[in-house]
Amino acid sequence: MEKALADVKVLDLTHVQAGPSCGQMLGFLGADVVKVEDTRGGDSTRVDLAHREDSDSFYFLIFNNNKRAITLDLKTDQGKELFKGLIRWADVLVENFSKGMLDRLGLGWDVLHEINERLVYATIKGFGEYGPDSDFKGYEFVAQAVGGAMATTGAADRPPPMIAPGVGDSGSGLTAAIGILAALHKRERTGKGQKVEISMQDVVVNLMRMRITPTLAHGDERSRNGHMGFRGIPMVFPCAGGGPDDYVLIHPRGDGWDMMLAAIDRADLIGDPRFDDEDERAKNAEEATAAITEWTSKHTKDEAWRIIARGGVLAGATYNTEELLELEHLREREMVVTVDDPVRGDYTMIGMPIKLSDEHTTVTKAPRYGEHNESVLKTILGCSDDDLAEFRANGVIV
């Protein structure tokens, strides 16, 4: 079955998280993604947080499925010429180097667009390519800080914490993928590619829209609430087990309060004037919290969630990472999959979050360092065995 992006050819000149997550998403959707790494070890995540000596780190594996990989020394004349040949072949280039690096190599947008006017050139930077802060470097936690995510998370009496989801890196990669698809769509009408420019700070600010809403409406800064709801009642409640992750989130908005009371066998509190509306519940937050906690503490978080959710109330068990990987629901939806890798050994991997009705995504192994040097250079650029030997001798490839 032909994939949605089966005719799209991508050069993934990225490293770490933001860029690789973009290339991975395009690969999931069927694009031919060729990851281009340097000859000095390649993407640093191959060894960062390594779990064993004979395999790339899961830090690398988690962002680089469904790609091929080659090595090129872009500081050499031969490496640059080979790269320009690949640019003629490609529909898309994705890069997340520091600002101006490709320009200094003589491989910036103007040069590459002249070589291939149909090229869509996507660049991801911490603060973008223009603006007074654009020379600063960025990564996940920097983007969280300057995008507002940290200052609005956690408890007001403690320092702003970093959040676990990769809103800066993966958020930027996914946003870049959307921009690339838009540029490819427009190219169908114009015949010309364009530049897609992504700032990680911009992406986090965009993801902060709901939290910024009170500031826009009332100038309300809204301090950090931690686990508390906005009306003085917690949003998470302790469950049986007593572990650090044994909690259930409950958000009984609107009519959900009475529905929740029915679900937790406290129908006797329905109509109680102390809890009649949100204002009254806020005045009697301690009693309301005690009533809910009395029930949740007798159930596991999974039991509590499912009972309350079946009652039509917004709720969720606070699963940790080990529990997530064991969830039957995620396995059935192929969000947790087993990847076939005859060299590294089969391993568990996170799957593709977009489900298309006309195709099925198989998550393939991340490429080994320089694994596809021969096949890519021979089939795309027509290089011979002698050429490859020369490139290796000159340090252009490994």
C-alpha positions as CSV (number, residue, x, y, z in Angstrom):
1,M,0.0,0.0,0.0
2,E,1.5,3.3,-1.1
3,K,2.3,5.7,1.7
4,A,1.1,9.3,1.8
5,L,4.6,10.8,1.3
6,A,6.0,7.9,-0.8
7,D,7.2,10.4,-3.5
8,V,8.9,12.8,-1.1
9,K,12.7,12.7,-0.7
10,V,14.2,14.3,2.4
11,L,17.7,15.1,3.5
12,D,17.8,15.1,7.3
13,L,20.8,17.2,8.3
14,T,19.8,17.4,11.9
15,H,20.9,16.2,15.3
16,V,19.7,15.7,18.9
17,Q,15.8,16.0,19.1
18,A,14.0,18.9,17.3
19,G,15.2,18.2,13.8
20,P,15.3,14.4,14.0
21,S,11.7,14.3,15.3
22,C,10.7,16.2,12.2
23,G,12.5,13.8,9.8
24,Q,11.1,10.8,11.8
25,M,7.5,12.0,11.3
26,L,8.1,12.5,7.6
27,G,9.6,9.0,7.5
28,F,6.6,7.6,9.4
29,L,4.4,9.1,6.7
30,G,6.4,7.3,4.0
31,A,9.0,9.8,2.9
32,D,12.5,8.5,1.9
33,V,14.5,10.2,4.7
34,V,18.3,10.2,4.4
35,K,20.0,11.3,7.6
36,V,23.3,13.0,6.8
37,E,25.9,12.9,9.7
38,D,29.4,14.1,10.0
39,T,32.5,11.9,9.9
40,R,33.4,12.5,13.5
41,G,30.9,10.2,15.1
42,G,27.7,11.6,13.9
43,D,24.7,12.6,15.9
44,S,25.9,13.0,19.5
45,T,22.8,11.1,20.8
46,R,24.2,7.9,19.4
47,V,26.4,7.8,22.5
48,D,24.7,10.2,24.9
49,L,22.9,8.3,27.7
50,A,24.1,5.0,26.1
51,H,22.5,1.9,27.6
52,R,25.2,-0.5,26.3
53,E,28.5,-0.3,24.5
54,D,27.5,-2.3,21.4
55,S,24.4,-0.3,20.5
56,D,23.3,3.2,19.8
57,S,21.6,4.9,22.7
58,F,17.9,4.8,23.0
59,Y,18.2,8.6,22.9
60,F,19.2,8.2,19.3
61,L,16.8,5.3,18.5
62,I,13.7,7.1,19.8
63,F,14.1,9.9,17.2
64,N,15.5,8.2,14.2
65,N,13.3,5.4,13.1
66,N,12.3,5.0,9.4
67,K,15.4,6.7,8.0
68,R,18.5,5.8,6.1
69,A,21.9,7.2,7.2
70,I,25.1,8.3,5.5
71,T,28.2,10.2,6.5
72,L,29.6,13.3,4.8
73,D,32.4,15.7,5.7
74,L,30.8,19.0,4.5
75,K,34.1,20.9,5.2
76,T,35.7,19.1,2.3
77,D,35.2,20.1,-1.3
78,Q,34.3,16.5,-2.3
79,G,31.8,16.4,0.6
80,K,30.2,19.6,-0.5
81,E,29.9,18.4,-4.1
82,L,28.3,15.2,-3.1
83,F,25.9,17.1,-0.8
84,K,24.9,19.4,-3.7
85,G,24.2,16.3,-5.8
86,L,21.9,15.1,-3.1
87,I,20.2,18.5,-3.0
88,R,19.4,18.1,-6.7
89,W,17.7,14.8,-5.8
90,A,15.9,16.0,-2.7
91,D,12.5,17.6,-2.2
92,V,13.2,18.7,1.4
93,L,16.2,19.6,3.5
94,V,15.8,19.8,7.3
95,E,18.6,21.3,9.4
96,N,18.9,22.5,13.0
97,F,22.5,23.7,13.2
98,S,23.4,26.9,15.0
99,K,22.5,30.1,13.1
100,G,24.6,30.7,10.1
101,M,26.6,27.5,10.1
102,L,25.4,26.3,6.6
103,D,26.0,29.8,5.2
104,R,29.6,29.6,6.5
105,L,30.0,26.3,4.7
106,G,28.7,27.9,1.5
107,L,25.6,25.7,1.7
108,G,23.0,28.3,2.8
109,W,19.4,28.8,1.5
110,D,20.4,31.1,-1.4
111,V,23.0,28.6,-2.7
112,L,20.8,25.5,-2.4
113,H,17.7,27.2,-3.8
114,E,19.7,28.1,-6.9
115,I,20.8,24.5,-7.3
116,N,17.2,23.2,-6.8
117,E,14.5,25.8,-7.0
118,R,11.9,23.2,-5.9
119,L,13.7,22.5,-2.7
120,V,11.8,23.1,0.6
121,Y,14.4,24.2,3.1
122,A,13.3,23.8,6.8
123,T,15.4,25.3,9.5
124,I,14.9,25.0,13.3
125,K,16.6,27.4,15.7
126,G,16.3,28.2,19.3
127,F,15.2,31.8,18.7
128,G,14.7,31.7,14.9
129,E,16.9,33.4,12.3
130,Y,15.9,37.0,13.0
131,G,15.0,39.2,15.9
132,P,17.2,40.6,18.7
133,D,17.7,37.3,20.4
134,S,18.3,35.2,17.3
135,D,22.0,34.7,17.9
136,F,21.3,32.8,21.2
137,K,21.4,29.0,21.2
138,G,18.5,27.0,22.4
139,Y,17.4,23.5,23.3
140,E,14.5,21.9,25.1
141,F,14.7,23.4,28.5
142,V,15.8,26.8,27.2
143,A,12.7,26.9,25.0
144,Q,10.5,25.9,28.0
145,A,12.0,28.7,30.0
146,V,11.7,31.5,27.5
147,G,8.4,30.2,26.1
148,G,6.6,30.5,29.4
149,A,6.1,26.8,30.2
150,M,8.3,26.7,33.3
151,A,7.0,29.9,35.0
152,T,3.5,28.6,34.8
153,T,4.2,25.0,36.0
154,G,4.7,23.7,39.5
155,A,3.9,25.2,42.9
156,A,4.1,28.9,43.6
157,D,6.4,28.5,46.6
158,R,9.0,26.6,44.7
159,P,11.3,27.4,41.7
160,P,9.8,26.9,38.3
161,P,10.3,23.3,37.2
162,M,11.1,21.8,33.8
163,I,8.3,19.7,32.3
164,A,8.7,16.2,30.9
165,P,7.0,16.5,27.5
166,G,9.4,17.7,24.8
167,V,7.3,20.8,23.9
168,G,10.4,22.6,22.8
169,D,12.2,20.0,20.7
170,S,9.5,17.6,19.6
171,G,7.0,20.4,19.4
172,S,9.3,22.3,17.1
173,G,9.9,19.1,15.0
174,L,6.2,18.5,14.5
175,T,5.6,22.2,13.7
176,A,8.3,22.1,11.1
177,A,6.8,19.0,9.6
178,I,3.5,20.9,9.2
179,G,5.3,23.8,7.6
180,I,7.1,21.4,5.2
181,L,3.8,19.8,4.1
182,A,2.3,23.2,3.5
183,A,5.3,24.3,1.4
184,L,5.2,21.1,-0.6
185,H,1.5,21.6,-1.2
186,K,2.1,25.1,-2.5
187,R,4.9,23.9,-4.7
188,E,2.3,21.8,-6.6
189,R,0.9,25.2,-7.7
190,T,4.0,27.3,-8.1
191,G,6.7,24.8,-9.0
192,K,9.0,26.4,-6.5
193,G,10.1,25.5,-3.0
194,Q,10.5,27.9,-0.1
195,K,12.1,28.3,3.3
196,V,10.3,27.1,6.4
197,E,11.7,28.8,9.5
198,I,10.9,27.6,13.0
199,S,11.8,29.2,16.4
200,M,11.6,26.9,19.4
201,Q,10.6,29.8,21.5
202,D,7.8,30.6,19.1
203,V,6.6,27.0,19.3
204,V,6.3,26.9,23.1
205,V,4.6,30.3,23.1
206,N,2.1,28.8,20.6
207,L,1.5,25.8,22.9
208,M,1.0,28.1,25.8
209,R,-2.1,29.7,24.3
210,M,-4.6,28.5,26.8
211,R,-2.4,29.5,29.8
212,I,-1.9,33.0,28.3
213,T,-5.7,33.5,27.9
214,P,-6.3,35.1,31.3
215,T,-3.4,37.5,30.7
216,L,-4.9,38.5,27.4
217,A,-8.3,39.0,28.8
218,H,-7.7,40.5,32.3
219,G,-3.9,41.1,32.6
220,D,-3.9,38.3,35.1
221,E,-0.5,36.7,35.4
222,R,-2.0,33.6,37.2
223,S,0.6,32.1,39.6
224,R,1.7,28.5,39.5
225,N,-1.0,26.2,41.0
226,G,0.9,22.9,41.3
227,H,-1.6,20.1,41.5
228,M,-4.4,22.4,42.6
229,G,-7.4,23.4,40.4
230,F,-8.3,27.1,40.0
231,R,-11.0,27.0,42.6
232,G,-9.0,25.7,45.6
233,I,-9.8,21.9,45.1
234,P,-7.0,19.6,44.0
235,M,-7.1,18.1,40.5
236,V,-5.2,15.0,41.6
237,F,-6.1,12.7,44.5
238,P,-4.1,10.0,46.3
239,C,-5.1,6.4,45.6
240,A,-4.5,3.0,47.1
241,G,-0.9,1.8,46.9
242,G,0.7,4.9,48.4
243,G,3.4,5.1,45.8
244,P,4.7,8.4,44.4
245,D,2.7,7.9,41.2
246,D,-0.5,6.5,42.8
247,Y,-2.8,9.4,42.0
248,V,-5.9,10.0,39.8
249,L,-6.7,13.2,38.1
250,I,-10.4,14.3,38.4
251,H,-11.8,17.4,36.7
252,P,-15.6,17.5,37.4
253,R,-16.4,20.6,35.3
254,G,-19.9,21.8,34.8
255,D,-22.4,19.0,35.5
256,G,-19.5,16.7,36.2
257,W,-19.6,17.4,40.0
258,D,-22.9,15.6,40.5
259,M,-21.9,12.9,38.0
260,M,-18.6,12.4,40.0
261,L,-20.5,12.1,43.3
262,A,-22.8,9.4,41.8
263,A,-19.7,7.5,40.5
264,I,-17.9,7.5,43.9
265,D,-21.0,6.5,45.8
266,R,-21.6,9.9,47.4
267,A,-25.0,10.6,45.9
268,D,-25.9,11.8,49.4
269,L,-23.9,14.9,48.7
270,I,-25.8,15.8,45.5
271,G,-27.7,19.0,46.4
272,D,-25.7,19.7,49.5
273,P,-25.6,23.5,49.7
274,R,-21.9,23.5,50.6
275,F,-21.1,22.1,47.1
276,D,-24.0,23.5,45.1
277,D,-21.8,25.5,42.7
278,E,-18.1,26.3,42.1
279,D,-18.1,29.3,44.4
280,E,-19.6,27.2,47.3
281,R,-17.2,24.4,46.6
282,A,-14.3,26.8,46.7
283,K,-15.5,28.1,50.1
284,N,-15.7,24.5,51.4
285,A,-12.7,23.1,49.5
286,E,-11.4,21.2,52.5
287,E,-14.6,19.2,53.0
288,A,-14.9,18.6,49.2
289,T,-11.4,17.4,49.0
290,A,-11.8,15.1,52.0
291,A,-15.0,13.5,50.5
292,I,-13.2,12.7,47.2
293,T,-10.0,11.5,48.9
294,E,-11.8,9.2,51.2
295,W,-13.1,7.3,48.1
296,T,-10.0,7.5,45.9
297,S,-7.7,6.2,48.7
298,K,-9.7,2.9,48.7
299,H,-9.1,2.3,45.0
300,T,-6.0,1.9,42.8
301,K,-5.5,4.8,40.4
302,D,-6.5,2.5,37.5
303,E,-9.8,1.4,39.2
304,A,-10.6,5.0,40.3
305,W,-10.0,6.4,36.8
306,R,-12.1,3.8,35.0
307,I,-15.0,4.0,37.5
308,I,-15.1,7.8,37.3
309,A,-14.6,7.9,33.5
310,R,-17.4,5.5,33.0
311,G,-19.6,7.9,34.9
312,G,-18.9,10.5,32.2
313,V,-16.4,12.6,34.2
314,L,-13.1,13.8,32.9
315,A,-10.4,11.8,34.7
316,G,-7.2,9.9,34.2
317,A,-4.7,7.7,36.1
318,T,-1.3,9.3,36.5
319,Y,0.7,6.6,34.7
320,N,4.5,6.6,34.9
321,T,6.7,5.6,32.0
322,E,7.0,1.9,33.0
323,E,3.2,1.6,33.2
324,L,2.7,3.4,29.9
325,L,4.8,0.8,28.1
326,E,2.6,-2.0,29.5
327,L,-0.8,-0.5,28.6
328,E,-3.0,-2.7,26.5
329,H,-4.7,0.3,25.0
330,L,-1.4,1.8,23.7
331,R,-0.2,-1.6,22.4
332,E,-3.5,-2.1,20.5
333,R,-3.1,1.4,19.0
334,E,0.5,0.6,18.1
335,M,1.8,3.5,20.1
336,V,4.1,1.0,21.9
337,V,5.6,-1.4,19.3
338,T,8.4,-3.9,19.0
339,V,11.1,-3.0,16.3
340,D,12.8,-5.7,14.4
341,D,16.6,-5.1,14.5
342,P,18.8,-8.1,13.7
343,V,22.0,-6.3,14.7
344,R,21.0,-4.5,17.9
345,G,18.4,-7.0,18.9
346,D,14.6,-6.3,18.8
347,Y,13.6,-3.4,21.1
348,T,10.5,-1.6,22.3
349,M,9.8,1.7,20.6
350,I,7.2,4.5,20.6
351,G,5.0,4.4,17.5
352,M,3.3,6.8,15.1
353,P,0.6,9.0,16.7
354,I,-1.1,9.8,13.3
355,K,-3.5,7.1,12.1
356,L,-4.4,7.2,8.4
357,S,-7.3,5.1,7.2
358,D,-5.7,4.1,3.9
359,E,-2.3,3.0,5.1
360,H,-0.4,1.4,8.0
361,T,2.8,2.6,9.5
362,T,5.5,0.1,10.3
363,V,8.2,1.5,12.7
364,T,11.5,0.4,11.3
365,K,14.9,0.3,13.0
366,A,17.0,3.5,13.3
367,P,20.0,3.3,11.0
368,R,23.4,2.5,12.1
369,Y,26.2,5.1,11.7
370,G,27.0,5.3,7.9
371,E,24.9,2.3,7.2
372,H,23.6,3.5,3.8
373,N,26.7,5.2,2.5
374,E,27.1,2.7,-0.3
375,S,23.5,2.3,-1.3
376,V,22.7,6.1,-1.3
377,L,25.8,7.3,-3.1
378,K,25.6,4.5,-5.7
379,T,21.9,4.6,-6.5
380,I,21.3,8.4,-6.1
381,L,24.6,9.9,-7.3
382,G,25.9,7.0,-9.5
383,C,29.1,6.6,-7.6
384,S,31.3,3.6,-8.2
385,D,33.2,1.3,-5.9
386,D,36.4,3.2,-6.8
387,D,34.7,6.5,-6.0
388,L,33.6,5.2,-2.6
389,A,37.2,4.0,-1.9
390,E,38.5,7.4,-2.8
391,F,36.0,9.1,-0.5
392,R,36.9,6.9,2.4
393,A,40.6,7.5,1.8
394,N,40.0,11.3,1.7
395,G,37.9,11.2,4.9
396,V,34.8,12.4,3.0
397,I,32.8,9.4,4.3
398,V,33.5,6.7,6.9
